[in-house]
């Protein structure tokens, strides 16, 4: 049976005021600042070890940068502000090519060893034409 007032319910992390009230009341609030929670990348089969290492380095740099950006915004407005600034949803970044992600977030390609091996791949190692 559907609750008649379900449209009035606010999801966790969507209201900074509600989060502040919960914290003041001593109710444990789930940490919403983390962009990735248990997101384990499944690599494509047949990748060389150096390619996997480069993909892992890029994945860590991207995740850390996104977390840092999101933590700079107010709790209830993180995804909205991110989309306004960068033009894409936070969730859709992982579906972009690595070079596009690095260009969008203005990251240094020198920070990833063997960047040339992965620049035309997706974050899971798939090629765009596959």
C-alpha positions, 0 to 999 in steps of 0.5 A, spaced: 500 500 500 502 506 497 503 512 503 498 518 501 504 523 503 510 519 500 510 525 495 512 529 502 518 525 504 525 528 503 530 523 501 537 523 506 542 528 503 537 532 500 535 537 505 541 541 509 536 543 514 533 536 515 540 534 516 542 539 521 536 537 525 538 530 525 545 531 528 542 536 533 537 531 535 543 526 536 540 521 530 546 518 526 546 521 519 549 517 513 555 521 510 553 523 503 559 527 502 562 521 499 561 520 491 563 513 490 560 508 496 563 501 494 563 503 487 568 497 484 570 498 477 570 491 473 575 491 468 574 489 461 578 482 460 584 482 456 587 488 458 595 489 460 597 490 467 600 497 465 593 499 462 589 496 468 594 500 473 593 507 469 586 506 469 586 505 477 590 511 477 586 515 473 580 512 477 583 514 483 584 521 481 577 522 478 574 520 484 578 524 489 577 530 485 569 529 484 569 528 492 573 534 493 568 538 488 562 536 491 564 537 498 565 544 497 558 545 495 552 545 500 549 538 502 542 539 499 545 542 493 551 538 491 549 535 484 545 541 482 551 545 483 556 540 480 551 540 474 550 547 473 558 548 473 560 542 469 554 541 464 553 534 466 550 530 472 555 527 477 553 520 475 554 520 468 561 522 468 563 515 469 560 514 462 565 518 459 571 517 455 577 518 460 580 524 456 573 528 456 573 527 464 580 530 464 578 535 460 572 537 463 575 537 470 581 540 468 586 535 471 593 534 469 594 528 464 601 527 467 599 525 474 597 518 470 603 514 468 602 511 461 596 516 460 597 515 452 594 507 453 588 509 456 586 516 453 581 513 448 578 508 453 572 509 458 574 508 465 572 500 465 577 499 459 572 499 454 573 502 447 568 507 444 567 502 438 566 496 442 
